[in-house]
Amino acid sequence: MMNEQQWQDLQHRAAALIEAHNKDCSPLIKEMVEEIKELQAENDRLRKALSSARKQNGGHNHMSTKLKDALYE
């Protein structure tokens, strides 16, 4: 997982690439940085949801009897 410092470094490198190279690549790099932002936010949401689900479940991985029976059929 990318920490905040790594994220800042990546953004600075992307900005430097945009300035140093052909402006035609600028939209692509910006799009990729935005995609990374969105994926990081989604990853954070999923981690929180998983943590919350584990807390609600008491930290156990118990399946309901009906679900277990259905899976084993």
MIDO-372929 format. One record per residue (C-alpha): x, y, z. Coordinates in Angstrom, 1 decimal. Each point is the difference from the previous one (the first is absolute). Layout:
N
       X       Y       Z
       X       Y       Z
...
# end
This chain:
73
       X       Y       Z
     0.0     0.0     0.0
     1.3     3.4    -0.9
     0.6     2.3     3.0
    -0.6     3.8    -0.1
     3.7     0.8    -0.8
     0.1    -2.5    -2.9
    -3.2     1.6    -1.3
     1.4     3.5     0.2
     3.2    -1.2    -1.8
    -2.0    -1.6    -2.7
    -2.0     3.2    -0.6
     3.1     2.1    -0.2
     1.6    -2.4    -2.4
    -3.1     0.0    -2.2
     0.0     3.8     0.0
     3.7     0.0    -1.0
    -0.7    -2.4    -2.8
    -2.8     2.1    -1.3
     2.2     3.1    -0.1
     3.1    -1.7    -1.4
    -1.6    -2.1    -2.7
    -2.4     0.4    -2.8
    -3.2     1.6     1.1
    -1.9    -2.7    -1.9
     0.8    -2.4     2.9
    -1.4     2.5     2.6
    -3.6    -1.2    -0.2
     1.0    -3.6     0.3
     2.2     0.6     3.1
    -2.7     2.1     1.6
    -2.6    -2.7    -0.7
     2.3    -2.6     1.6
     0.6     2.1     3.1
    -3.8     0.5     0.4
    -0.6    -3.7    -0.4
     2.6    -0.7     2.7
    -1.8     2.5     2.3
    -3.3    -1.7    -0.6
     1.4    -3.5     0.6
     1.7     1.1     3.2
    -3.3     1.5     1.3
    -1.9    -3.2    -1.0
     2.7    -2.1     1.7
    -0.4     2.0     3.2
    -3.8    -0.4    -0.1
     0.3    -3.7    -0.5
     2.5    -0.4     2.9
    -2.3     1.9     2.3
    -3.0    -2.1    -1.1
     2.0    -3.2     0.6
     1.2     1.2     3.4
    -3.6     1.0     0.9
    -1.3    -3.4    -1.2
     2.6    -1.8     2.0
    -0.9     2.0     3.2
    -3.7    -0.7    -0.5
     0.8    -3.7    -0.4
     2.1     0.0     3.1
     3.1    -0.7    -2.1
    -1.2    -3.5    -0.9
    -0.6    -1.4    -3.4
    -3.2    -1.9     0.8
    -2.5    -0.7    -2.8
    -3.6    -0.5     0.7
    -1.1    -3.6     0.0
    -2.2     0.5    -3.1
     2.8     1.6    -1.9
     2.5    -2.7     1.0
    -2.5    -2.8    -1.0
    -0.6     1.7    -3.3
     3.7     0.3    -0.7
     0.7    -3.6     0.8
    -2.8    -1.4    -2.2
# end
